[in-house]
Amino acid sequence: MKLIKITTENQISVHDFPEGSFMERNQALRDHIGPKCELYEHVMPKRLYKELHGSSKRGNCVSMLVDEDGHYHDLPENLVASWLYESDKHGYPILGNVLIVGEKWEGSGISFCGIPGDQFDLLFPQLRKLTEEARKNR
């Protein structure tokens, strides 16, 4: 299964969800977010569900991973992720590259996974359009 990466340069790319142990997967996710990322935060941005109609059902949904220390690392704003997060309403932007991933129930609770195919087919074209518009309006 796949994950979607959206950069601060309004570029979108698709990657295989990392395999391996829990620690190996988490390191790979941090590497995708950026070289300074030591800890990522799980974010459920409202517009991902309200506007793009991504699944928000806990344990079977899509969500966003961001650099927890984006302000500390002095990362630039991610316009698309900030829009998804409704930063225009509350004033707290998303900084740095982000990942859109899936979630699944496992024995110990919810864990991250690739985006289910139907959700990928729904979201990727919409996110690609948003990144293209953001590049034009830069």
C-alpha positions as CSV (number, residue, x, y, z in Angstrom):
1,M,0.0,0.0,0.0
2,K,1.0,3.6,-0.5
3,L,1.5,6.8,1.4
4,I,1.3,10.4,0.0
5,K,4.0,13.0,0.7
6,I,3.2,16.7,0.3
7,T,6.2,19.0,0.5
8,T,6.6,22.7,1.5
9,E,7.4,23.3,-2.2
10,N,3.8,22.1,-3.0
11,Q,5.1,18.9,-4.6
12,I,3.2,15.7,-4.2
13,S,4.7,12.2,-4.5
14,V,3.6,8.6,-3.8
15,H,5.7,6.1,-1.8
16,D,5.4,2.5,-0.7
17,F,4.5,2.4,3.0
18,P,7.7,1.2,4.8
19,E,8.1,-2.4,5.9
20,G,10.1,-3.9,8.7
21,S,9.9,-3.7,12.5
22,F,8.0,-1.0,14.3
23,M,11.2,1.0,14.8
24,E,12.3,0.6,11.2
25,R,8.9,1.8,9.9
26,N,8.9,4.8,12.2
27,Q,12.4,5.8,11.2
28,A,11.4,5.5,7.5
29,L,8.3,7.7,8.1
30,R,10.5,10.3,9.9
31,D,13.0,10.2,7.0
32,H,10.1,10.9,4.5
33,I,8.9,13.8,6.6
34,G,12.4,15.4,6.6
35,P,16.0,15.1,7.8
36,K,15.3,17.0,11.0
37,C,12.3,15.0,12.0
38,E,12.9,13.2,15.3
39,L,9.3,12.9,16.3
40,Y,6.1,13.1,14.2
41,E,2.7,14.1,15.3
42,H,-0.6,12.4,14.3
43,V,-3.0,15.0,12.9
44,M,-6.6,14.5,11.7
45,P,-7.1,17.7,9.6
46,K,-10.8,18.6,9.3
47,R,-10.8,19.5,5.6
48,L,-9.3,16.1,4.8
49,Y,-12.6,14.7,5.9
50,K,-15.2,17.5,5.3
51,E,-13.9,18.8,2.0
52,L,-12.1,15.8,0.4
53,H,-14.3,13.1,2.0
54,G,-11.5,11.0,3.4
55,S,-12.5,8.3,5.8
56,S,-12.4,9.4,9.4
57,K,-13.6,6.2,11.0
58,R,-11.1,5.4,13.8
59,G,-8.9,2.4,13.0
60,N,-9.9,2.5,9.3
61,C,-9.1,6.1,8.2
62,V,-6.6,8.3,6.7
63,S,-4.6,10.9,8.7
64,M,-1.6,13.2,8.4
65,L,1.8,12.9,10.0
66,V,3.8,16.1,10.6
67,D,7.1,17.1,12.2
68,E,6.2,17.6,15.9
69,D,9.1,20.2,16.2
70,G,8.5,22.1,13.0
71,H,8.6,25.5,14.8
72,Y,11.8,24.5,16.6
73,H,13.4,23.4,13.3
74,D,12.3,26.6,11.7
75,L,10.6,24.8,8.8
76,P,8.6,26.6,6.2
77,E,4.9,26.5,6.1
78,N,3.2,23.7,4.1
79,L,0.3,25.5,2.4
80,V,-1.7,22.5,1.4
81,A,-1.4,20.8,4.8
82,S,-2.2,24.1,6.5
83,W,-5.3,24.4,4.4
84,L,-6.3,20.9,5.3
85,Y,-5.7,21.7,9.0
86,E,-7.9,24.9,8.7
87,S,-5.0,27.1,9.7
88,D,-6.8,30.0,8.1
89,K,-9.4,29.7,10.9
90,H,-7.1,29.4,13.9
91,G,-3.7,30.7,12.9
92,Y,-1.6,27.7,13.6
93,P,0.1,26.6,10.4
94,I,1.5,23.1,9.6
95,L,5.3,23.4,9.0
96,G,7.5,21.1,7.0
97,N,6.7,18.1,4.7
98,V,3.7,15.9,5.6
99,L,2.6,12.4,5.0
100,I,-0.9,11.2,4.4
101,V,-1.2,7.6,5.7
102,G,-3.8,5.0,6.6
103,E,-4.6,3.6,10.0
104,K,-5.6,0.1,11.1
105,W,-6.5,-1.8,14.2
106,E,-3.9,-4.2,15.5
107,G,-3.7,-6.2,18.7
108,S,-2.2,-3.3,20.7
109,G,-4.4,-0.6,19.2
110,I,-4.2,1.6,16.1
111,S,-1.1,1.7,13.9
112,F,-0.2,3.4,10.7
113,C,-0.3,1.7,7.4
114,G,-0.6,2.4,3.7
115,I,-3.7,4.2,2.4
116,P,-6.5,1.8,1.4
117,G,-6.9,1.6,-2.4
118,D,-10.4,3.2,-2.5
119,Q,-9.2,6.1,-0.2
120,F,-6.0,6.6,-2.3
121,D,-8.1,6.7,-5.5
122,L,-10.4,9.3,-3.9
123,L,-7.8,11.5,-2.3
124,F,-4.7,11.5,-4.5
125,P,-6.4,13.4,-7.5
126,Q,-7.8,16.0,-5.1
127,L,-4.5,16.5,-3.3
128,R,-2.6,16.7,-6.6
129,K,-5.0,19.4,-7.7
130,L,-4.5,21.3,-4.5
131,T,-0.7,21.2,-4.8
132,E,-0.9,22.3,-8.5
133,E,-3.1,25.3,-7.4
134,A,-0.7,26.1,-4.6
135,R,2.3,26.2,-7.0
136,K,0.4,28.5,-9.3
137,N,-0.6,30.9,-6.5
138,R,2.9,31.1,-5.0
